[in-house]
């Protein structure tokens, strides 16, 4: 039986539509590193979306790697959520 890692994980994406073809993984980590990623995001008013399955998938990508086309639709949903949250809080 495979033992699952129960530590908190986080992945940060960067996306500038006019400059990038796809969002890019700019930070990822587990445990204290994940906590620091979340702390920095919250300190800068960046919305945090919790999705354990998506974090697992994105964690497998390398830093500075564009997300692959097969993840475009799910990332589009996350970006739509981010835009909605930003609009509500602005």
NULODO-730832 format. One record per atom (N, C-alpha, C, O): residue in one letter; x negated, y, z negated; residue number from 0. Coordinates in Angstrom, 1 decimal. Each point is the difference from the previous one (the first is absolute). Layout:
residues N
NODE  code      xx      yy      zz  pos
NODE     A       X       Y       Z  NUM
...
END
This chain:
residues 90
NODE  code      xx      yy      zz  pos
NODE     X    -0.8    -1.2     0.0    0
NODE     X     0.8     1.2     0.0    0
NODE     X    -0.9     1.2     0.0    0
NODE     X    -1.0     0.1    -0.7    0
NODE     X     1.4     0.9     1.6    1
NODE     X    -0.8     1.2     0.1    1
NODE     X     0.4     1.0    -1.2    1
NODE     X     1.2     0.2    -0.2    1
NODE     X    -2.2     0.3    -0.5    2
NODE     X     0.3     0.9    -1.1    2
NODE     X     0.1     1.4     0.6    2
NODE     X    -0.9     0.5     0.7    2
NODE     X     2.0     0.2    -1.0    3
NODE     X     0.2     1.4     0.5    3
NODE     X    -0.6     1.0    -1.0    3
NODE     X     0.1    -0.1    -1.2    3
NODE     X    -0.6     1.1     1.8    4
NODE     X    -0.6     1.1    -0.8    4
NODE     X     1.1     0.9    -0.4    4
NODE     X     0.8     0.6     0.8    4
NODE     X    -0.6    -0.4    -2.1    5
NODE     X     1.1     0.8    -0.5    5
NODE     X    -0.4     1.5    -0.3    5
NODE     X     0.9     0.7    -0.5    5
NODE     X    -2.1    -0.4     0.8    6
NODE     X    -0.4     1.4    -0.2    6
NODE     X     0.7     0.9     1.0    6
NODE     X     0.4    -0.3     1.1    6
NODE     X    -0.1     1.6    -1.5    7
NODE     X     0.6     1.0     0.8    7
NODE     X    -0.9     0.2     1.2    7
NODE     X    -1.2     0.1    -0.2    7
NODE     X     1.8     0.1     1.4    8
NODE     X    -0.8     0.3     1.2    8
NODE     X     0.6     1.3     0.6    8
NODE     X     1.2     0.3    -0.2    8
NODE     X    -2.0     0.4     0.9    9
NODE     X     0.4     1.2     0.7    9
NODE     X    -0.8     0.1     1.3    9
NODE     X    -1.1    -0.4     0.1    9
NODE     X     1.8     1.0     0.9   10
NODE     X    -0.6     0.3     1.3   10
NODE     X     0.5     1.4     0.4   10
NODE     X     1.1     0.3    -0.1   10
NODE     X    -2.1     0.5     0.5   11
NODE     X     0.3     1.4     0.5   11
NODE     X    -0.2     0.1     1.5   11
NODE     X    -1.0    -0.5     0.5   11
NODE     X     2.0     1.1     0.1   12
NODE     X    -0.1     0.2     1.5   12
NODE     X    -0.1     1.5     0.3   12
NODE     X     0.5     0.8    -0.8   12
NODE     X    -1.1    -0.6     1.9   13
NODE     X    -0.1     1.4     0.5   13
NODE     X     0.6     0.0     1.4   13
NODE     X    -0.3    -0.9     0.8   13
NODE     X     1.1     1.9    -0.5   14
NODE     X     0.6     0.1     1.3   14
NODE     X     0.2     1.4     0.4   14
NODE     X     0.8     0.7    -0.6   14
NODE     X    -1.4    -0.3     1.7   15
NODE     X     0.2     1.3     0.6   15
NODE     X     0.4    -0.2     1.4   15
NODE     X    -0.8    -0.3     0.9   15
NODE     X     2.1     0.4    -0.7   16
NODE     X     0.6    -0.4     1.3   16
NODE     X    -0.7     0.6     1.3   16
NODE     X    -0.1    -0.6     1.0   16
NODE     X    -0.3     1.9    -1.2   17
NODE     X    -0.6     0.7     1.2   17
NODE     X    -1.5    -0.4     0.2   17
NODE     X    -0.5     0.3     1.0   17
NODE     X    -0.1    -1.0    -2.0   18
NODE     X    -1.4    -0.3     0.1   18
NODE     X    -0.3    -1.5     0.0   18
NODE     X    -1.0    -0.4     0.5   18
NODE     X     2.0    -0.4    -0.9   19
NODE     X    -0.2    -1.5    -0.1   19
NODE     X     1.0    -0.7     0.7   19
NODE     X     1.2     0.4     0.1   19
NODE     X    -1.6    -1.6     0.5   20
NODE     X     0.9    -0.8     0.7   20
NODE     X     0.9    -0.8    -1.0   20
NODE     X     1.1    -0.4     0.3   20
NODE     X    -1.7     0.0    -1.5   21
NODE     X     0.7    -0.8    -1.0   21
NODE     X    -0.6     0.4    -1.4   21
NODE     X    -1.1     0.6    -0.1   21
NODE     X     1.9    -0.8    -0.9   22
NODE     X    -0.5     0.2    -1.4   22
NODE     X    -1.2    -0.9    -0.2   22
NODE     X    -0.2    -1.1     0.5   22
NODE     X    -0.7     1.6    -1.4   23
NODE     X    -1.2    -0.6    -0.3   23
NODE     X    -0.1    -0.3    -1.5   23
NODE     X     0.5     0.8    -0.8   23
NODE     X    -1.1    -1.9     0.4   24
NODE     X    -0.2    -0.4    -1.4   24
NODE     X    -1.2     0.9    -0.5   24
NODE     X    -1.1    -0.2     0.5   24
NODE     X     1.3     1.0    -1.5   25
NODE     X    -1.1     0.9    -0.5   25
NODE     X    -0.4    -0.4    -1.4   25
NODE     X    -1.1     0.4    -0.4   25
NODE     X     1.9    -1.2    -0.3   26
NODE     X    -0.4    -0.4    -1.3   26
NODE     X     0.8    -1.3    -0.4   26
NODE     X     1.2    -0.1     0.5   26
NODE     X    -1.8    -0.8    -1.2   27
NODE     X     0.7    -1.2    -0.5   27
NODE     X    -0.7    -0.5    -1.2   27
NODE     X    -1.2     0.1    -0.1   27
NODE     X     1.9    -0.8    -0.7   28
NODE     X    -0.6    -0.6    -1.2   28
NODE     X     1.0    -0.7    -0.9   28
NODE     X     1.2     0.1     0.2   28
NODE     X    -1.8    -0.7    -1.2   29
NODE     X     0.9    -0.7    -1.0   29
NODE     X    -0.5     0.4    -1.4   29
NODE     X    -1.1     0.5    -0.2   29
NODE     X     2.0    -0.7    -0.8   30
NODE     X    -0.4     0.3    -1.4   30
NODE     X    -0.3     1.5    -0.1   30
NODE     X     0.8     0.8     0.4   30
NODE     X    -1.9    -0.5    -1.1   31
NODE     X    -0.4     1.4    -0.2   31
NODE     X    -0.1     0.9     1.2   31
NODE     X     0.4     1.2     0.0   31
NODE     X    -0.8    -1.8     1.1   32
NODE     X    -0.1     0.7     1.3   32
NODE     X     1.4     0.4     0.5   32
NODE     X     0.2     1.1     0.4   32
NODE     X     0.7    -2.0    -0.5   33
NODE     X     1.4     0.2     0.4   33
NODE     X     0.6     1.1    -0.9   33
NODE     X     0.7     0.9     0.5   33
NODE     X    -1.0    -0.9    -1.8   34
NODE     X     0.6     1.0    -0.9   34
NODE     X    -0.6     1.4     0.4   34
NODE     X     0.7     0.9    -0.1   34
NODE     X    -2.0    -0.9     0.5   35
NODE     X    -0.6     1.3     0.3   35
NODE     X     0.6     0.5     1.3   35
NODE     X     0.3     1.2     0.2   35
NODE     X     0.0    -2.1     0.8   36
NODE     X     0.6     0.5     1.3   36
NODE     X     1.4     0.6    -0.3   36
NODE     X     0.3     1.0     0.5   36
NODE     X     0.5    -1.7    -1.4   37
NODE     X     1.3     0.5    -0.4   37
NODE     X    -0.1     1.3    -0.7   37
NODE     X     0.8     0.9     0.2   37
NODE     X    -1.8    -0.8    -1.1   38
NODE     X    -0.2     1.2    -0.8   38
NODE     X    -0.3     1.2     0.9   38
NODE     X     0.6     1.1    -0.1   38
NODE     X    -1.4    -1.3     1.1   39
NODE     X    -0.4     1.1     0.9   39
NODE     X     1.2     0.4     0.9   39
NODE     X     0.3     1.1     0.2   39
NODE     X     0.4    -2.1     0.3   40
NODE     X     1.2     0.2     0.8   40
NODE     X     1.0     0.9    -0.8   40
NODE     X     0.5     1.0     0.5   40
NODE     X    -0.2    -1.4    -1.7   41
NODE     X     1.0     0.7    -0.8   41
NODE     X    -0.5     1.4    -0.3   41
NODE     X     0.8     1.0    -0.1   41
NODE     X    -2.1    -0.8    -0.2   42
NODE     X    -0.6     1.3    -0.3   42
NODE     X     0.2     1.0     1.2   42
NODE     X     0.0     1.2    -0.2   42
NODE     X     0.0    -1.8     1.4   43
NODE     X     0.1     0.8     1.2   43
NODE     X     1.4     0.1     0.5   43
NODE     X     0.2     0.5     1.2   43
NODE     X     0.8    -1.1    -1.9   44
NODE     X     1.4     0.1     0.4   44
NODE     X     0.2    -0.9     1.2   44
NODE     X     1.0     0.2     0.8   44
NODE     X    -1.7    -1.3    -0.6   45
NODE     X     0.2    -0.9     1.1   45
NODE     X     0.9    -1.1    -0.5   45
NODE     X    -0.2    -0.6    -1.0   45
NODE     X     1.3     0.4     1.8   46
NODE     X     1.0    -1.0    -0.4   46
NODE     X    -0.6    -1.4     0.0   46
NODE     X    -0.8    -0.3     0.8   46
NODE     X     1.2    -0.5    -1.8   47
NODE     X    -0.5    -1.3    -0.1   47
NODE     X     1.1    -1.0     0.2   47
NODE     X     1.0     0.1    -0.7   47
NODE     X    -1.1    -1.0     1.7   48
NODE     X     1.0    -1.0     0.3   48
NODE     X    -0.5    -1.3    -0.5   48
NODE     X    -1.1    -0.4     0.4   48
NODE     X     1.9    -0.3    -1.2   49
NODE     X    -0.5    -1.3    -0.5   49
NODE     X     0.6    -1.1     0.8   49
NODE     X     1.3    -0.1     0.2   49
NODE     X    -2.1    -0.7     0.4   50
NODE     X     0.4    -1.2     0.8   50
NODE     X    -1.1    -1.0     0.0   50
NODE     X    -1.0     0.1     0.7   50
NODE     X     1.1    -1.1    -1.6   51
NODE     X    -1.0    -1.0    -0.3   51
NODE     X    -0.4    -0.7     1.3   51
NODE     X    -1.2    -0.3     0.2   51
NODE     X     2.2    -0.1     0.6   52
NODE     X    -0.4    -0.8     1.2   52
NODE     X    -0.8     0.9     1.0   52
NODE     X    -0.9    -0.5     0.6   52
NODE     X     1.3     1.8    -0.4   53
NODE     X    -0.7     0.8     0.9   53
NODE     X    -1.4     0.3    -0.5   53
NODE     X    -1.0     0.0     0.8   53
NODE     X     0.8     0.2    -2.1   54
NODE     X    -1.3     0.2    -0.6   54
NODE     X    -0.9    -1.2     0.3   54
NODE     X    -1.2     0.2     0.3   54
NODE     X     1.7    -1.4    -0.5   55
NODE     X    -0.8    -1.2     0.3   55
NODE     X    -0.4     0.0     1.4   55
NODE     X    -1.2    -0.3     0.3   55
NODE     X     2.1     0.6     0.6   56
NODE     X    -0.4     0.0     1.5   56
NODE     X    -1.0     1.1     0.3   56
NODE     X    -1.0    -0.3     0.7   56
NODE     X     1.2     1.5    -1.2   57
NODE     X    -0.9     1.1     0.2   57
NODE     X    -1.4    -0.2    -0.6   57
NODE     X    -1.0     0.5     0.5   57
NODE     X     1.0    -1.2    -1.7   58
NODE     X    -1.2    -0.3    -0.7   58
NODE     X    -1.0    -0.8     0.8   58
NODE     X    -1.2     0.0    -0.2   58
NODE     X     1.7    -0.8     1.2   59
NODE     X    -0.8    -0.9     0.8   59
NODE     X    -0.7     0.8     1.1   59
NODE     X    -1.0    -0.5     0.6   59
NODE     X     1.4     1.8    -0.4   60
NODE     X    -0.6     0.8     1.0   60
NODE     X    -1.3     0.6    -0.5   60
NODE     X    -0.1     0.2    -1.2   60
NODE     X    -0.8     0.2     2.0   61
NODE     X    -1.3     0.7    -0.4   61
NODE     X     0.3     1.4    -0.2   61
NODE     X     0.9     0.6     0.6   61
NODE     X    -1.8     0.1    -1.4   62
NODE     X     0.1     1.4    -0.1   62
NODE     X    -0.2     0.7     1.3   62
NODE     X    -0.8    -0.5     0.8   62
NODE     X     1.4     1.6    -0.5   63
NODE     X     0.0     0.7     1.2   63
NODE     X     0.5    -0.7     1.2   63
NODE     X    -0.3     0.4     1.2   63
NODE     X     1.0    -1.5    -1.4   64
NODE     X     0.6    -0.8     1.1   64
NODE     X     1.4     0.5     0.2   64
NODE     X     0.8     0.3    -0.9   64
NODE     X    -0.4    -0.1     2.2   65
NODE     X     1.3     0.4     0.4   65
NODE     X     0.9    -1.2    -0.3   65
NODE     X    -0.4    -1.2     0.1   65
NODE     X     1.7     1.4    -0.5   66
NODE     X     0.9    -1.1    -0.2   66
NODE     X     0.2    -0.6     1.3   66
NODE     X     0.1     0.7     1.0   66
NODE     X     0.1    -2.0    -1.0   67
NODE     X     0.3    -0.7     1.3   67
NODE     X     1.4     0.2     0.5   67
NODE     X     0.9     0.3    -0.8   67
NODE     X    -0.7    -0.4     2.1   68
NODE     X     1.3     0.3     0.6   68
NODE     X     1.1    -0.8    -0.6   68
NODE     X     1.2     0.5    -0.1   68
NODE     X    -1.4    -1.7    -0.4   69
NODE     X     1.0    -0.8    -0.6   69
NODE     X     0.6     0.6    -1.3   69
NODE     X     1.0    -0.5    -0.5   69
NODE     X    -1.7     1.5    -0.1   70
NODE     X     0.4     0.6    -1.2   70
NODE     X     0.7     1.4     0.3   70
NODE     X     0.4     0.6    -1.0   70
NODE     X    -0.4    -0.2     2.2   71
NODE     X     0.5     1.3     0.3   71
NODE     X     1.4     0.3    -0.5   71
NODE     X     0.3     1.0    -0.5   71
NODE     X     0.6    -2.0     0.7   72
NODE     X     1.4     0.2    -0.4   72
NODE     X     0.1     0.2    -1.5   72
NODE     X     0.8     0.8    -0.5   72
NODE     X    -1.4    -1.7    -0.3   73
NODE     X     0.1     0.1    -1.4   73
NODE     X    -0.7     1.3    -0.5   73
NODE     X     0.5     0.6    -1.0   73
NODE     X    -1.6    -0.2     1.6   74
NODE     X    -0.6     1.3    -0.4   74
NODE     X     0.8     1.2     0.4   74
NODE     X     0.1     1.0    -0.7   74
NODE     X     0.6    -1.1     1.8   75
NODE     X     0.9     1.0     0.4   75
NODE     X     1.1     0.2    -1.0   75
NODE     X     0.4     1.1    -0.3   75
NODE     X     0.1    -2.2    -0.3   76
NODE     X     1.0     0.1    -1.1   76
NODE     X    -0.6     0.7    -1.2   76
NODE     X     0.7     0.8    -0.6   76
NODE     X    -1.9    -1.1     0.3   77
NODE     X    -0.6     0.6    -1.2   77
NODE     X    -0.2     1.5     0.3   77
NODE     X     0.3     0.9    -0.9   77
NODE     X    -0.8    -0.5     2.1   78
NODE     X    -0.2     1.4     0.4   78
NODE     X     1.4     0.7    -0.1   78
NODE     X     0.0     1.2    -0.4   78
NODE     X     1.0    -1.8     0.9   79
NODE     X     1.3     0.6     0.0   79
NODE     X     0.4     0.3    -1.5   79
NODE     X     0.6     1.1    -0.3   79
NODE     X    -0.9    -2.0    -0.6   80
NODE     X     0.3     0.1    -1.4   80
NODE     X    -0.8     1.2    -0.6   80
NODE     X     0.5     0.8    -0.7   80
NODE     X    -1.8    -0.7     1.1   81
NODE     X    -0.8     1.1    -0.5   81
NODE     X     0.5     1.3     0.5   81
NODE     X     0.1     0.9    -0.8   81
NODE     X     0.2    -0.8     2.1   82
NODE     X     0.6     1.3     0.5   82
NODE     X     1.3     0.4    -0.8   82
NODE     X     0.2     1.1    -0.3   82
NODE     X     0.6    -2.1     0.0   83
NODE     X     1.3     0.3    -0.7   83
NODE     X    -0.3     0.5    -1.4   83
NODE     X     0.6     0.9    -0.5   83
NODE     X    -1.5    -1.6    -0.2   84
NODE     X    -0.4     0.4    -1.4   84
NODE     X    -0.6     1.3     0.0   84
NODE     X     0.4     0.9    -0.8   84
NODE     X    -1.3    -0.6     1.8   85
NODE     X    -0.6     1.4     0.0   85
NODE     X     1.0     1.0     0.3   85
NODE     X     0.0     1.1    -0.6   85
NODE     X     1.0    -1.4     1.4   86
NODE     X     1.0     1.0     0.3   86
NODE     X     0.9     0.3    -1.2   86
NODE     X     0.4     1.1    -0.2   86
NODE     X    -0.1    -2.2    -0.5   87
NODE     X     0.9     0.2    -1.2   87
NODE     X    -0.7     0.8    -1.1   87
NODE     X     0.6     0.7    -0.8   87
NODE     X    -2.0    -0.8     0.7   88
NODE     X    -0.7     0.6    -1.1   88
NODE     X    -0.6     1.4     0.4   88
NODE     X    -0.6     0.6    -0.8   88
NODE     X     0.8    -0.2     2.1   89
NODE     X    -0.5     1.3     0.4   89
NODE     X     1.0     1.1    -0.1   89
NODE     X    -0.3     1.1     0.4   89
END
